[in-house]
Amino acid sequence: MHRNPTEVKNCLAGKTALVTGAAHGIGRAIALALAAEGCNLHLICLHALPELTTFASQLENSYEICCTAHAVDVAEPDAVGQYFAAVIPQLDLLINNAGMAHLGLLQDMQPTEWNRLISTNLSSIFYTSRLAIPLFLQKGSGCIINISSVWGQAGAAYEAAYSASKGGVDALTRALAKELAPNHIPVNAISCGCVDTRMNDCLDDEAKQALIAEIPADRFAEPEEIASAVIQLAKMPAYLTGQIIQVAGGWI
């Protein structure tokens, strides 16, 4: 049976969302925005569980939602599988935000560093999505939003591995969207420009100012702006799928 093509998911209240990399920056802002919409949340991180647990409690008390916090290494398929089996009985929205950066010449990068970055930024989306999709199919609905980067399209010197991982995120987003479109499950990505998070703390002030000079909006994005884009995308009709949507201040 075909759905009304104008159907809009205009209410997220009561939905259940999983946000990876939720302890800081963009992930934290996304979790807060979803809580404000009335979403129940599963939040995961790798190294900041005490902080994430406190944040989850604050969200529960402030917005009267259910919110769990767990430490999960999304780069490890067994860890992701155990987490889903123990914690996620049903799901409406998957936000793949977990990521890491690496700054340096490719020739100086070790294979272990490459593998860790690719596993965290790209393979993790496979690990979570393959387990979320059956839950979506059971309900007859669902949504996947991946957090990507403009470097996935443009590439960046000294960030070849990061650029490669985000290019993979974009390609996976487009391909998976085609697989799931017959089931009315949209898959899209937000392609971020420079965002004011601690991931950019590896840059000194001079490097940051040089980047800002290239951005027509004349500043870095705030994490809350990325979160707002995620909320709007989550509310769009399922017919909007397979898109890589730039939030980059007109930069690239």
N, C-alpha and C positions, 0 to 999 in steps of 0.2 A: 504494500500500500504506500502510495506517495504522500509525503507530507506537504502541507501548504508551503509553497516556495517563499512566502513572505514571513514565515514564522521567525520570530526573533526571541532569543533567549534573554529577555529583558529583566530577568530576576535571578540573582545568584543566591538569594537567601535560602538556607537549608541545604544547599549543595555541599559536597565534600571535595576538597581540593588537597592535592599533595604538592608541596613546594620544596624542591631540593636547593641546597645551599642557602638556607633561610636565616642564618644567624646574623648576617651582616649585609650592608649595602643594598643591592637591588632585590635580593631575595627577601630580606627583612621588610623592605618597603612594599613588596608584592603581598606578603603575608598580612601586613597591616591593612592594606587596601581591601583585600579579600574579606578580612574579618569585619571591616566596616560595612561590607555588603551583606553580611550575615552568613558567610561561608563557614562551615566547620573545616578545621584544618589539621593536616598531618605535616609537620615540619621536620626536616632532617638537615643535619650538618655533619661535619667530620671532627672538628677540633674544639668546638665551643659549646658543648652540650649544657654546662651550667648556665651560661648566658641565654641560650635558646630556651631552656626550661623556664627560666624566669620570664622571658618574653612571652612564652605560650600561656603562662598563668595570667599575665597581665591582659592578654587578648581575651582569654576566657572571662575574666572579671569585667572587663570594659564593654564587651560586645555580646555577652551571654551566648557564647558559642562553645562547642567542644573543640579542644586543641591539644594535640599530642606533640611531644618533642623527643626525637631519638637521634643518636649518633649512628650514622650509616656511611660506609665508604662506598659511594656510588660507582667508583671505578672497579669494584669487585662484584662480579655477577652473583656469587654465592651469598654475599652480604645483602644484596638487593633482594634476592629471592627469599631469603629468610625473613627479611623485614616485611615484605608483602604478605607472606604466609601468616605471619604472627599479628600484623597490625592493620592491614588494609582489606577488609571484607568487601567493600564496595567503594566506587570512586566515580566522580563526575568530571573532574578537571585535573590535568597533570601539567604542572609548570616545571620544565626542565631548565633550571637556572644555575646549578652547580658548575663551577668552572675555575680554572687557574691560568695564570699567565707565565710566560718565560721570555725574558729579554736577553738577547745576545745573538752572536753569530751562529748560524746553523752548524758550521764546521766545529764549533766548540761545544756543541750540545752532545751529551752522552745518550746512547740508546735507551738507558733506563729513564732518563728525563723525558725523552720523546714519548716513550710508551706510557708513562704516567700521565702526561698531558693529554694525549689522545684518548686514553681510557677515561679520564675525568671529564673532558669537554665533549667528546663525541660518543664513545662506546657506552657511557652512562645513559645516554638517551635511548639507545637500543635496549639496555638492561631494564629500564623502567617502563618503556613503552610496550615491550613485548608482554609484560605482566599486566599492564593497565588495560590493554586492548580487550582481552577476554572479559574483563569487568564491564567495560563500556558496551560490549556486544550483548552481555546479559541484560543490561538495562535498556538497550536500544538507543543510547545516547552517550555522549562524552565529548571531550575537547582536549587537544594537546597544544600547548604553546611553548615553543623553545626560545630561549634567550641566546641570540647570536650577536654578531659584531660586523661592522662595516668592513673590517679587515678580511672577513670571509669572502667578500666580493672584490675588494681592491688590493688586498695584500699589504703587508707592512714590513719594511726592512727591519732586521733585528727581532722580528716576531714571526718568523716563517712557520714555526710549528703551530703557534697560536692561530695564525691565519689559515693554515691547512685544516686545523680542527674545526674552525668556524665555517670554512667552505664546505666541509663535510656535513656540518649541521644544516646548512642551507639546502644541500642536495638531498639529504635524508628527509628534510621537511617536505620538499616538493614531491618526492617519490612516495612517501608514506601517505601524503594527502590523497594521491591518486588511488592508492590501495583502499583507503577507508572512506572515500567519497560515496560509494554506493551504500554505505551504512550510515550516512549522515553524521560522520564524526570528523569535524574539521581539524586540520593540522596546519598551524602557521608558526611563523617566527617573528620576533622583534629583533631587528638588526640595530644594535646600539652604536652610537658614536662614542665619544669620550664621556664617561660618566664619573661624577665626583664620588668615587669609592676608594677604599684602601687598596684595591688592585692596582691603582695608578700611583701608589706611594713609592714605587720604584723609580719614578720620574722626579728629577729635581725641579725646582721652581722655574729655571730657565727653559727646560724641556716642556713643562706645562704651558708656559706663556707662548712658546713657539707653536704649540698645537692650537691654543686658543686663537692665535692670530690667523690660522687657516680656516677657522669655523665661522661661517657667516653670522651665526647667532651670537658670536663673541663671548662664549662661555662654555663650560662643560655642562652636561645635563645633570639634573638632580635625580637621585634614585626614584623619588616619588613620581617623576614624569614618566619614567619607564613603567612603573606600577600602574599609572593611570592608563597608559596605552594597553597594558595587559587586560585591565578590567574592561575597557571598551571592546577589545578584540574578543574577549570571552562572551560578550553579550551579542555579538554579531550573528546573523543567520549562518547556518552550517554551509550554505552555498559559497561563503567566503572561505576558501581553503587553498592551501598550497602557496600562500603568499609570504614573501620576506619583506616585512614592513620596516622601513628605516625610520628611526627616531634619532636624528643626528644633527639637528640644527642647520640643515642645508649643506652639510660639509661634503659628503661624497655621494 
